[in-house]
Amino acid sequence: MMVFLNGEFVTEAEAKVSVFDRSFLYGDALFETMLVQNGKVFRWRKHWSRLEKGADFLKITIPFAEEELLARAQELITQNEQPDCLLRLHLSRGVGTRGYSPKGADTPVLIMSTHPAPVIDPQNPPSWKLATSSLRIQADSPLNRSKHANRLLQVLAKAEVEALKADDALLLSSENSVVETSSANIFWTDGLGIFTPPLNTGALDGVTRSMIFELCQGLGINATERPITVQDLQQSQGVFATLSSLGIVEVTEIDRNTINRSSPIFERLRAAYWELVKRETEV
């Protein structure tokens, strides 16, 4: 497989960065994971916009213009012969002086790689069992607004719930309000409308999350931000998670409590989501 590394296409074996790279040392970096269908990156502009905002906040220079990088991404997809895949973009501050100070780290490192996309059977789509993690997200942290590469909390939360045979971790805020999962945004329904935790709880402004509001508007479904406790989430009429790699994933269980699956809203949204993906990535 080929990898794009700072302007060059190299093999995986040749794709190397310094052991003093700040992404390796401190997680001083940003990343995006994008769905690719029919050789086209789905919602590239949304991912790029979030990357730009994160880079502006962290004061990391993106070393390529948007149009040039998209062209390189398309070339990478072609070289790897992966028309249906996941594209990962990683932007590191690069190498600087020893210590936390970013001084001297003036040469960012940008890497893009492709990875097999999960195979989704429309007749048997994926579903998740969630378990609540003991770890908490600090609701007022400005870092929540960026998809930064320091993901140790999510790593530990995932490991914690995997020991409980759960598919993903449900993360709560420091105020014990539901925020998201370790890898996805969370939604629920009361049978009439759709709800998701507000961003000020600590939730990431996910690309697929924003699409749910867009899809709901087209389907005439009310979509609102609202805080919720784990107990109330378990009593809802349906729960689902959203992420770029899988789209919309139904949640069937939280902390070994079965979730109600009586609402037809979920199926309408999932069908509308994949129809939109198909329409925007048609050759």
C-alpha positions in Angstrom: 0.0 0.0 0.0 1.1 3.6 -0.7 1.0 6.4 1.8 1.1 10.2 1.1 3.8 11.7 3.3 4.5 15.4 3.1 4.1 15.7 -0.7 5.4 12.3 -1.7 3.8 8.9 -2.3 5.8 6.2 -0.6 5.2 2.6 0.5 4.1 1.8 4.0 7.5 0.5 4.8 9.1 3.8 3.6 6.6 6.0 5.4 8.6 7.1 8.5 8.5 10.1 10.8 11.0 11.2 13.4 10.9 9.6 16.9 10.9 13.3 18.1 7.8 14.2 16.2 5.4 15.9 18.6 2.5 13.8 17.5 4.4 10.7 18.7 5.6 12.4 21.9 2.5 14.3 23.0 -0.4 13.7 20.6 0.2 17.2 19.3 -1.8 16.7 16.1 -5.1 16.5 14.4 -6.8 13.8 12.3 -9.8 13.1 10.1 -11.3 9.8 9.0 -13.3 10.0 5.8 -15.6 7.6 3.9 -14.6 6.9 0.3 -17.2 5.5 -2.1 -16.7 4.9 -5.9 -13.3 6.6 -5.5 -14.8 9.8 -4.2 -14.3 11.2 -0.7 -17.6 11.7 1.0 -18.1 15.2 2.6 -14.5 16.2 2.1 -15.4 19.9 2.6 -16.9 19.2 6.0 -13.9 17.3 7.2 -11.5 20.0 5.7 -13.5 22.7 7.5 -13.1 21.0 10.8 -9.4 20.4 10.2 -8.9 24.1 9.4 -10.7 25.1 12.6 -8.6 22.7 14.7 -5.4 23.8 13.0 -6.3 27.4 13.7 -6.9 26.6 17.4 -3.7 24.6 17.8 -1.8 27.1 15.7 -0.5 24.4 13.3 -0.1 25.3 9.6 -1.6 23.0 7.1 1.2 22.7 4.5 -1.1 22.1 1.5 -4.0 24.0 0.0 -7.4 22.3 0.1 -7.7 21.7 -3.7 -4.2 20.3 -3.9 -4.6 17.9 -1.0 -7.9 16.7 -2.3 -6.3 15.9 -5.6 -3.5 14.0 -3.8 -6.1 12.1 -1.8 -7.8 11.0 -5.0 -4.5 10.0 -6.5 -3.7 7.9 -3.4 -7.1 6.2 -3.6 -6.4 5.3 -7.2 -2.8 4.1 -6.6 -4.0 1.8 -3.8 -6.9 0.6 -6.0 -9.4 1.2 -3.1 -12.5 2.9 -4.5 -14.4 2.0 -1.4 -12.3 2.6 1.7 -11.5 4.9 4.6 -9.1 7.8 4.1 -7.2 8.9 7.2 -5.6 12.3 7.3 -3.1 13.1 10.1 -1.6 16.5 10.7 1.3 16.8 13.2 3.0 19.9 14.4 6.3 18.1 13.6 9.6 18.2 15.4 10.5 20.9 17.8 12.7 21.5 20.8 12.6 19.1 23.8 9.7 19.8 26.1 6.1 20.9 25.9 6.8 24.2 24.3 5.8 24.2 20.5 8.7 26.7 19.8 10.8 25.6 16.9 8.2 23.1 15.5 7.8 25.0 12.2 7.6 22.1 9.8 4.3 20.3 10.1 3.9 16.6 9.0 0.9 15.7 6.9 0.1 12.0 6.2 -2.8 10.4 4.3 -3.4 6.7 4.2 -6.2 4.4 3.0 -7.8 1.5 4.9 -10.4 -1.1 4.1 -13.9 0.2 4.8 -16.3 -2.0 6.9 -18.5 -4.1 4.7 -22.1 -3.2 5.6 -24.9 -5.7 4.8 -28.2 -3.7 4.3 -30.1 -6.8 5.4 -28.0 -7.2 8.6 -26.5 -3.8 9.5 -24.2 -3.4 12.4 -25.5 -2.7 15.9 -23.7 -1.9 19.1 -23.9 -2.8 22.8 -22.6 0.1 24.9 -21.3 0.2 28.4 -20.8 3.4 30.4 -17.1 4.2 31.1 -15.9 5.3 34.5 -13.9 8.0 32.8 -15.4 11.5 32.3 -15.1 14.2 29.7 -14.4 17.7 31.0 -17.4 19.6 29.6 -15.8 23.0 29.4 -12.5 22.0 27.8 -11.8 23.9 24.6 -10.0 20.8 23.3 -13.4 19.2 22.7 -13.9 21.4 19.7 -11.0 19.8 17.8 -10.4 16.3 16.6 -7.0 16.2 18.1 -4.8 13.1 18.3 -4.5 13.0 22.1 -7.1 10.2 22.5 -5.8 8.5 25.7 -9.2 8.9 27.4 -11.0 7.2 24.5 -8.3 4.5 24.4 -8.8 3.7 28.1 -12.6 3.9 27.9 -12.6 1.5 25.0 -10.4 -1.0 26.8 -12.5 -0.7 29.9 -15.8 -1.7 28.2 -14.2 -4.3 25.9 -13.5 -6.2 29.0 -17.3 -6.1 29.6 -17.9 -7.5 26.1 -19.3 -4.1 24.9 -18.8 -2.7 21.4 -18.1 0.8 22.5 -17.9 3.0 25.6 -20.6 5.5 26.5 -18.8 8.6 27.8 -20.4 11.0 30.3 -19.4 14.6 31.2 -18.0 15.7 34.5 -21.6 16.6 35.3 -22.7 13.0 34.5 -24.6 14.0 31.4 -24.3 11.7 28.3 -21.8 13.1 25.8 -20.9 10.6 23.1 -19.2 7.2 22.7 -15.5 6.8 22.4 -15.7 6.9 18.6 -19.2 8.3 17.7 -21.9 10.9 18.5 -25.0 9.6 20.2 -28.7 10.2 19.3 -32.0 9.1 20.7 -35.7 9.3 19.9 -38.9 9.7 21.8 -40.8 8.2 18.9 -41.6 11.6 17.4 -38.3 13.5 17.2 -34.6 13.1 17.4 -32.3 14.4 20.1 -28.5 14.6 20.7 -26.4 16.1 23.5 -25.4 19.8 23.0 -21.9 20.5 22.0 -21.3 22.3 25.3 -21.5 19.0 27.1 -18.2 18.1 25.5 -19.4 16.4 22.4 -17.4 16.6 19.2 -19.1 18.3 16.3 -19.1 15.2 14.2 -19.5 15.4 10.4 -22.1 12.6 10.4 -23.8 14.3 13.4 -24.4 17.4 11.4 -25.8 15.3 8.6 -28.5 14.0 10.9 -29.9 17.5 11.3 -29.7 17.9 7.5 -31.5 14.6 6.9 -34.1 15.3 9.5 -35.0 18.6 7.9 -35.6 16.9 4.6 -37.6 14.1 6.2 -39.7 16.5 8.3 -38.4 15.1 11.6 -37.8 17.4 14.5 -34.1 17.3 15.6 -33.0 19.1 18.8 -30.0 19.3 21.1 -30.9 18.3 24.7 -28.9 16.9 27.6 -29.8 13.5 29.0 -28.8 11.1 31.7 -27.9 7.5 31.1 -31.1 6.4 32.9 -33.3 8.5 30.7 -31.3 7.3 27.6 -32.1 3.7 28.5 -35.8 4.5 28.7 -35.9 6.2 25.2 -37.7 4.8 22.2 -34.4 4.2 20.3 -30.7 5.0 20.4 -28.2 5.2 17.6 -24.6 6.3 17.1 -23.1 8.2 14.1 -19.6 8.0 12.7 -18.0 8.4 9.3 -16.8 4.8 9.0 -20.2 3.2 9.6 -22.7 5.9 9.1 -25.7 5.2 11.5 -25.4 2.3 14.0 -28.3 1.2 16.1 -27.7 0.8 19.8 -29.4 -2.3 21.2 -28.1 -2.4 24.7 -26.7 0.0 27.3 -25.1 -1.4 30.5 -26.8 -4.7 29.7 -30.2 -3.1 29.6 -32.1 -3.7 26.3 -33.0 -0.5 24.4 -36.5 -0.1 23.0 -36.4 -0.5 19.2 -40.0 0.3 18.3 -39.5 3.6 16.5 -39.5 3.6 12.7 -37.5 6.8 12.6 -34.2 5.0 12.8 -34.8 3.0 9.6 -35.9 6.1 7.7 -32.8 8.0 8.7 -30.4 5.1 7.8 -32.0 4.7 4.4 -31.8 8.4 3.8 -28.2 8.5 4.9 -27.0 5.8 2.5 -29.1 7.3 -0.3 -27.3 10.6 0.2 -23.9 8.9 0.2 -24.8 7.2 -3.0 -26.0 10.4 -4.6 -23.0 12.5 -3.7 -20.4 9.8 -4.7 -21.9 8.7 -8.0 -19.4 8.5 -10.8 
